[in-house]
Every structure is written in structure tokens, then in C-alpha cells.
């Protein structure tokens, strides 16, 4: 069995009108804009890059890179650097492929960034194809699933006032949701006011906070200590993502777990954080790490007795499916991130929707990832 073809697509999918209403006008032709106080660049569309790897017998596997802006960049990496190396090789040898492909650019500093994002998509496609070749789901290739359903938490309450956020939280509670994450970082007092408004919705509602890297150590300590009093679930991304020592100091001072991971792409980065005791909950995003590296990260976390809750943001249906397989195969896995705004779009590129949400997902049991991409949709949106 040999790889015969590697294809890539860039998608820029318009979100539903209700979602657009929560976003500022980007004011530019590229649709990119800033969302202060958060520092990252955002797009007014769901942008992503898909990879399909096809073997000589016609079987194929799908992968997706988390590429919320500039998806053309990882696409160029796949097309120019990775695909020529893959042609003619055995797609079932997934881990040897990972070792070979990471070696192509590592001395140039490219175990991270767009090179890693591109490789994540390729790696996922190889696992999908390997699962189909062996006739088993990816989670079986990873050693088996610890659960039949993957529990989730609702990520984000995209409303402009605390009263409206609380009302939206109440709506989710009415659908069975008992865990939410707030996207905050707007100031300690404002964040706590939002937390209190949402937590008051239901006595059994578990609430986490994502600070989006917005705080210095002093304010993060102030927020974290107040969250300790409230028994918050976790505090995600409180400081800038390069400040390992600051996160170590914060984690040591708080009882609320400090969650980190979406900015990291490999086991070597996570090893530094885990060894420093700077993270209490690891959040690798499979569309940035790939399945191979996500499982290596999970094993490292296990050795440090740290749970893993896979991150998910704007990746579409293939990325969601890959995350679910990893989430099923990790023992200490409290919940997978469920993004309602993303899921409103994620299934639109698939031939059949994923089964589940917002409380849990059914574990895909078809060979490979258990999803297929609608090529007609790709042609419309690319």
C-alpha cells in the first residue's frame, strides 16, 4: 500500500448571521481584525486547511490544520515540503512518517508554527487512512477507548452583557449542560462579575475561565484567588504563553487548576511546562499537534499525574473528529471542548454530521476517523 496523491484545500466559510452579529466589522478586504483586550488576530470567517491523502488502492484519509488566519501558509508547507516526501511511501507506518516529517525542518526551528500545523493535518490524514486500511476506528489503533461517549463542556457565552450571558447559560442548562467556560480577560472585577452572574444560574453548574493571555502575574493572582473562593473549575491561559515561570508561580499559589496548551504543538514544549509544575490541566489541540503528538503529550501528562482536556476552537468537522478519538483514548480526560458557534459550521463540510453535543459526543466507530468530507462543499467554499 503506497501513497499516490496528496491534495489540499483552503476553506473560508461564512458563519451564520447570528454569529456575525457577535463580531465587530473587520473593516478590511481580508476580513482580519483585532478583538481587544485579546491580542490575537481573528477572521470574520471560519478559515481552515484540509488535506486528503490517497493510496494506490483508492482509499484515502482526511486531515485538518487549525489555521484560523492565513490557511494558505500551512497549505504551501504541505504542497511544497511534505507531499513530495510522502509520495510512494506506506501510509500505515504513521509514527515512522511522523519521525521522518518532523526531521525535515527541525534544525530551522520549525517544530512549531505553520510547519507544525501543516504536519498535524498530514498526521491526522495518515491515521484516518491507516484506520481504514486496518478496518478499525482510530481510537482502536491508539490502544482502545476508555469511554463510549466523550463528555463535553460548552465553551463561550457570546453575549455583550452579564444578564444576557446568564440567560444563555440558563438555556444551555435547560439542555442538560452542567459545565461552561467563559471567554474573559476584560479586567479582574469585570471577569468576576461575569463569573458570578453565570454561576448563579444553577447550583450544579461548573464554571471555568479563559483569560486569553490578558493578565500580568499580579492581576492573574488576584483573579485566581477570587476563583479559588468560588471553587472554579480551571483558569485557562492567564498569562502570556511564553511565561513558563510566571505560570509556575501562579499554579503554586492557587487551588484552581491552571490550564495551558492551545499555543503548544509538541511533547518537548509540554515537557518544559510539566517539569516546571506550571500547568495543572493540559489542553493540546489535535489540529495543531496531530494525533501522534497529542498521544505523546497525553503520556507525558500522565507521568506527571496531570489530566488532559483537548482544546478545540475553530477547527471544522475533521478536526473535531480527530479530537474525539484522542479524547476517547486518554484515561484522565475530564471533558472535550464544545464550541457552539464552531459546531454550527463544522458539520457543514461533512457528508454526515457528528453525533452529539452539547453534553457529550458518541464515539465514532467506523474505520478511520469515521467522517467523510463533502467534496462539493469544498468546491463551493474554497
Secondary structure by P-SEA (a helix, b strand, c coil): ccccbbbbbbbbccccaaaaaacccccccccccccccccbbbbccccbbbbbbbcccccbbbbbccccccaaaaaaaaacccccccccccccaaaaaaaaaaaccccccccccaaaaaaaaaaaaaaaaaaaaaccccccccccccccbbbbbbcccccccaaaaaaaaaaaaaacccbbbbbccccaaaaaaaaaaaaaccccbbbbbbccccccaaaaaaaaaaaaaacccccccccccccaaaaaaaaaacccbbbbccccccaaaaaaaaaaccccbbbbccccccaaaaaaaaaaaaaacbbbbbbbccccaaaaaaaaaaaaacccccccccccccccccccccccccccccccccccccccccccccaaaaaacc
